[in-house]
Amino acid sequence: MITLLAVGAAAAVGAVARYVLDQYVQYRSPGLFPRGTWLINITGSFVLGIVLGLGARHGLPEQAVPIAGVGFCGAYTTFSTFSYELVHLREKGQVRNSLLYGASSLAVGLLAAAAGLAIGSF
């Protein structure tokens, strides 16, 4: 029960962090390209990689991985917003930006997760 509550608390922190960072990025760099969601998903992939590496190689407490991974990272990152924004760019005729957004989100997200895993496993 304590882990469940901790996952919920971490999710609340992750959701607020996502909202604040997205608003800040959109304020600093307005436009159609969803820079905030892109940055959030990349940094979230990196953090999740670190958490998983630390859990696998350095014996994080058993509850730490679901709390940080599922709770914080799960609420911080957002596949649904990524999908919506990808379709939205396409509907606005931004074919090049939609391709750039989709491909770079997947490629850089995977690289960020791998880098985080390597760092966490070191």
C-alpha atoms as an extended CHARMM CRD file, in Angstrom:
* protein
*
       122  EXT
         1         1  MET       CA              0.0000000000        0.0000000000        0.0000000000  PROA      1               0.0000000000
         2         2  ILE       CA              2.8620000000        2.3780000000        0.7490000000  PROA      2               0.0000000000
         3         3  THR       CA              4.3840000000        1.7690000000       -2.6980000000  PROA      3               0.0000000000
         4         4  LEU       CA              1.0140000000        2.4720000000       -4.3170000000  PROA      4               0.0000000000
         5         5  LEU       CA              0.7320000000        5.8010000000       -2.5050000000  PROA      5               0.0000000000
         6         6  ALA       CA              4.3320000000        6.6590000000       -3.3510000000  PROA      6               0.0000000000
         7         7  VAL       CA              3.7080000000        5.9110000000       -7.0480000000  PROA      7               0.0000000000
         8         8  GLY       CA              0.6910000000        8.2230000000       -6.8920000000  PROA      8               0.0000000000
         9         9  ALA       CA              2.7030000000       10.9780000000       -5.2030000000  PROA      9               0.0000000000
        10        10  ALA       CA              5.5300000000       10.6200000000       -7.7380000000  PROA      10              0.0000000000
        11        11  ALA       CA              2.9610000000       10.7470000000      -10.5470000000  PROA      11              0.0000000000
        12        12  ALA       CA              1.5780000000       13.9900000000       -9.1460000000  PROA      12              0.0000000000
        13        13  VAL       CA              5.0710000000       15.4870000000       -9.1230000000  PROA      13              0.0000000000
        14        14  GLY       CA              5.7290000000       14.2120000000      -12.6660000000  PROA      14              0.0000000000
        15        15  ALA       CA              2.4820000000       15.6460000000      -14.0190000000  PROA      15              0.0000000000
        16        16  VAL       CA              3.1270000000       19.0520000000      -12.4680000000  PROA      16              0.0000000000
        17        17  ALA       CA              6.7260000000       19.0250000000      -13.7350000000  PROA      17              0.0000000000
        18        18  ARG       CA              5.4910000000       18.1970000000      -17.2340000000  PROA      18              0.0000000000
        19        19  TYR       CA              2.9430000000       21.0130000000      -17.1830000000  PROA      19              0.0000000000
        20        20  VAL       CA              5.3820000000       23.6170000000      -15.8470000000  PROA      20              0.0000000000
        21        21  LEU       CA              8.1820000000       22.6820000000      -18.2630000000  PROA      21              0.0000000000
        22        22  ASP       CA              5.8400000000       22.5820000000      -21.2540000000  PROA      22              0.0000000000
        23        23  GLN       CA              4.4040000000       25.9910000000      -20.4070000000  PROA      23              0.0000000000
        24        24  TYR       CA              7.8790000000       27.4370000000      -19.9290000000  PROA      24              0.0000000000
        25        25  VAL       CA              9.2090000000       26.0450000000      -23.2170000000  PROA      25              0.0000000000
        26        26  GLN       CA              6.1430000000       27.1810000000      -25.1670000000  PROA      26              0.0000000000
        27        27  TYR       CA              6.4100000000       30.6480000000      -23.6220000000  PROA      27              0.0000000000
        28        28  ARG       CA             10.1180000000       30.9180000000      -24.4720000000  PROA      28              0.0000000000
        29        29  SER       CA              9.7780000000       29.3690000000      -27.9300000000  PROA      29              0.0000000000
        30        30  PRO       CA              6.2520000000       29.6870000000      -29.3440000000  PROA      30              0.0000000000
        31        31  GLY       CA              5.2680000000       28.0520000000      -32.6100000000  PROA      31              0.0000000000
        32        32  LEU       CA              3.6010000000       25.0140000000      -34.0890000000  PROA      32              0.0000000000
        33        33  PHE       CA              6.4750000000       22.6130000000      -33.3690000000  PROA      33              0.0000000000
        34        34  PRO       CA              5.7730000000       21.0400000000      -29.9490000000  PROA      34              0.0000000000
        35        35  ARG       CA              9.1800000000       21.6790000000      -28.3880000000  PROA      35              0.0000000000
        36        36  GLY       CA              7.8920000000       21.2730000000      -24.8530000000  PROA      36              0.0000000000
        37        37  THR       CA              6.5040000000       17.7750000000      -25.3540000000  PROA      37              0.0000000000
        38        38  TRP       CA              9.5910000000       16.8080000000      -27.3400000000  PROA      38              0.0000000000
        39        39  LEU       CA             11.9290000000       17.9360000000      -24.5480000000  PROA      39              0.0000000000
        40        40  ILE       CA              9.7870000000       16.3080000000      -21.8700000000  PROA      40              0.0000000000
        41        41  ASN       CA              9.6820000000       12.9430000000      -23.6310000000  PROA      41              0.0000000000
        42        42  ILE       CA             13.4410000000       12.9930000000      -24.2910000000  PROA      42              0.0000000000
        43        43  THR       CA             14.3810000000       13.9250000000      -20.7280000000  PROA      43              0.0000000000
        44        44  GLY       CA             11.8570000000       11.4520000000      -19.3620000000  PROA      44              0.0000000000
        45        45  SER       CA             13.3780000000        8.6670000000      -21.4680000000  PROA      45              0.0000000000
        46        46  PHE       CA             16.8160000000        9.6140000000      -20.1570000000  PROA      46              0.0000000000
        47        47  VAL       CA             15.6660000000        9.6210000000      -16.5210000000  PROA      47              0.0000000000
        48        48  LEU       CA             13.8900000000        6.2820000000      -16.9620000000  PROA      48              0.0000000000
        49        49  GLY       CA             17.0770000000        4.8020000000      -18.4270000000  PROA      49              0.0000000000
        50        50  ILE       CA             19.0680000000        6.0080000000      -15.4240000000  PROA      50              0.0000000000
        51        51  VAL       CA             16.5050000000        4.5990000000      -12.9890000000  PROA      51              0.0000000000
        52        52  LEU       CA             16.4750000000        1.2160000000      -14.7270000000  PROA      52              0.0000000000
        53        53  GLY       CA             20.2740000000        1.1210000000      -14.8620000000  PROA      53              0.0000000000
        54        54  LEU       CA             20.5580000000        1.9730000000      -11.1880000000  PROA      54              0.0000000000
        55        55  GLY       CA             17.9590000000       -0.6390000000      -10.3560000000  PROA      55              0.0000000000
        56        56  ALA       CA             19.6180000000       -3.3680000000      -12.3900000000  PROA      56              0.0000000000
        57        57  ARG       CA             23.2650000000       -2.7020000000      -11.5070000000  PROA      57              0.0000000000
        58        58  HSD       CA             23.3300000000       -0.8530000000       -8.2140000000  PROA      58              0.0000000000
        59        59  GLY       CA             20.5180000000       -2.3870000000       -6.2400000000  PROA      59              0.0000000000
        60        60  LEU       CA             18.0920000000        0.4670000000       -5.8100000000  PROA      60              0.0000000000
        61        61  PRO       CA             15.4490000000       -0.4580000000       -3.2630000000  PROA      61              0.0000000000
        62        62  GLU       CA             12.7870000000       -2.6340000000       -4.9130000000  PROA      62              0.0000000000
        63        63  GLN       CA             10.1200000000        0.0610000000       -4.6430000000  PROA      63              0.0000000000
        64        64  ALA       CA             12.2760000000        2.8380000000       -6.1300000000  PROA      64              0.0000000000
        65        65  VAL       CA             11.9990000000        1.6410000000       -9.7290000000  PROA      65              0.0000000000
        66        66  PRO       CA              8.1820000000        1.6050000000       -9.9050000000  PROA      66              0.0000000000
        67        67  ILE       CA              7.9430000000        4.8280000000       -7.9070000000  PROA      67              0.0000000000
        68        68  ALA       CA             10.3730000000        6.7300000000      -10.1420000000  PROA      68              0.0000000000
        69        69  GLY       CA              9.7060000000        4.8280000000      -13.3760000000  PROA      69              0.0000000000
        70        70  VAL       CA              5.9690000000        4.2610000000      -13.3880000000  PROA      70              0.0000000000
        71        71  GLY       CA              5.0450000000        7.1120000000      -11.0680000000  PROA      71              0.0000000000
        72        72  PHE       CA              7.2310000000       10.0520000000      -12.0000000000  PROA      72              0.0000000000
        73        73  CYS       CA              8.3400000000        9.1460000000      -15.5440000000  PROA      73              0.0000000000
        74        74  GLY       CA              4.9600000000        7.6960000000      -16.4770000000  PROA      74              0.0000000000
        75        75  ALA       CA              3.1970000000       10.9340000000      -15.5670000000  PROA      75              0.0000000000
        76        76  TYR       CA              5.9990000000       13.1970000000      -16.7880000000  PROA      76              0.0000000000
        77        77  THR       CA              6.2190000000       11.7490000000      -20.2950000000  PROA      77              0.0000000000
        78        78  THR       CA              3.2090000000       11.5430000000      -22.5460000000  PROA      78              0.0000000000
        79        79  PHE       CA              2.6070000000        9.3520000000      -25.5630000000  PROA      79              0.0000000000
        80        80  SER       CA             -0.9410000000       10.6100000000      -26.0020000000  PROA      80              0.0000000000
        81        81  THR       CA              0.1400000000       14.2430000000      -26.3120000000  PROA      81              0.0000000000
        82        82  PHE       CA              2.9430000000       13.1940000000      -28.6580000000  PROA      82              0.0000000000
        83        83  SER       CA              0.4000000000       11.3860000000      -30.8550000000  PROA      83              0.0000000000
        84        84  TYR       CA             -2.0530000000       14.2820000000      -30.7960000000  PROA      84              0.0000000000
        85        85  GLU       CA              0.6020000000       16.8430000000      -31.6640000000  PROA      85              0.0000000000
        86        86  LEU       CA              1.9400000000       14.6620000000      -34.4750000000  PROA      86              0.0000000000
        87        87  VAL       CA             -1.5310000000       14.4330000000      -36.0430000000  PROA      87              0.0000000000
        88        88  HSD       CA             -2.1620000000       18.1340000000      -35.3760000000  PROA      88              0.0000000000
        89        89  LEU       CA              0.9920000000       19.1240000000      -37.2620000000  PROA      89              0.0000000000
        90        90  ARG       CA             -0.0860000000       16.9880000000      -40.2030000000  PROA      90              0.0000000000
        91        91  GLU       CA             -3.5970000000       18.4710000000      -40.1880000000  PROA      91              0.0000000000
        92        92  LYS       CA             -2.0810000000       21.9800000000      -40.2500000000  PROA      92              0.0000000000
        93        93  GLY       CA             -0.1640000000       21.0440000000      -43.3940000000  PROA      93              0.0000000000
        94        94  GLN       CA              3.1300000000       20.8710000000      -41.5340000000  PROA      94              0.0000000000
        95        95  VAL       CA              4.2230000000       17.6070000000      -43.1860000000  PROA      95              0.0000000000
        96        96  ARG       CA              7.9460000000       18.2730000000      -42.8150000000  PROA      96              0.0000000000
        97        97  ASN       CA              7.5850000000       19.2770000000      -39.1540000000  PROA      97              0.0000000000
        98        98  SER       CA              5.3750000000       16.2630000000      -38.4190000000  PROA      98              0.0000000000
        99        99  LEU       CA              7.9690000000       13.9270000000      -39.9180000000  PROA      99              0.0000000000
       100       100  LEU       CA             10.7850000000       15.6890000000      -38.0720000000  PROA      100             0.0000000000
       101       101  TYR       CA              8.8530000000       15.6090000000      -34.7990000000  PROA      101             0.0000000000
       102       102  GLY       CA              7.8860000000       11.9510000000      -35.0650000000  PROA      102             0.0000000000
       103       103  ALA       CA             11.2490000000       10.6490000000      -36.2470000000  PROA      103             0.0000000000
       104       104  SER       CA             13.3410000000       12.7620000000      -33.8890000000  PROA      104             0.0000000000
       105       105  SER       CA             11.1160000000       11.9510000000      -30.9050000000  PROA      105             0.0000000000
       106       106  LEU       CA             11.5530000000        8.2250000000      -31.4740000000  PROA      106             0.0000000000
       107       107  ALA       CA             15.2360000000        8.2770000000      -32.4140000000  PROA      107             0.0000000000
       108       108  VAL       CA             16.4270000000       10.7660000000      -29.8030000000  PROA      108             0.0000000000
       109       109  GLY       CA             14.1510000000        9.2420000000      -27.1550000000  PROA      109             0.0000000000
       110       110  LEU       CA             15.6870000000        5.8120000000      -27.7160000000  PROA      110             0.0000000000
       111       111  LEU       CA             19.1940000000        7.2820000000      -27.6580000000  PROA      111             0.0000000000
       112       112  ALA       CA             18.3970000000        9.1880000000      -24.4580000000  PROA      112             0.0000000000
       113       113  ALA       CA             17.0550000000        6.0290000000      -22.7980000000  PROA      113             0.0000000000
       114       114  ALA       CA             20.1540000000        4.0990000000      -23.8700000000  PROA      114             0.0000000000
       115       115  ALA       CA             22.4420000000        6.8710000000      -22.5870000000  PROA      115             0.0000000000
       116       116  GLY       CA             20.5810000000        6.9730000000      -19.2890000000  PROA      116             0.0000000000
       117       117  LEU       CA             20.7800000000        3.1980000000      -18.9730000000  PROA      117             0.0000000000
       118       118  ALA       CA             24.5250000000        3.3000000000      -19.6610000000  PROA      118             0.0000000000
       119       119  ILE       CA             25.0580000000        6.0490000000      -17.0850000000  PROA      119             0.0000000000
       120       120  GLY       CA             22.8670000000        4.3210000000      -14.5090000000  PROA      120             0.0000000000
       121       121  SER       CA             24.6390000000        1.0240000000      -15.0820000000  PROA      121             0.0000000000
       122       122  PHE       CA             28.1310000000        2.4910000000      -14.8210000000  PROA      122             0.0000000000
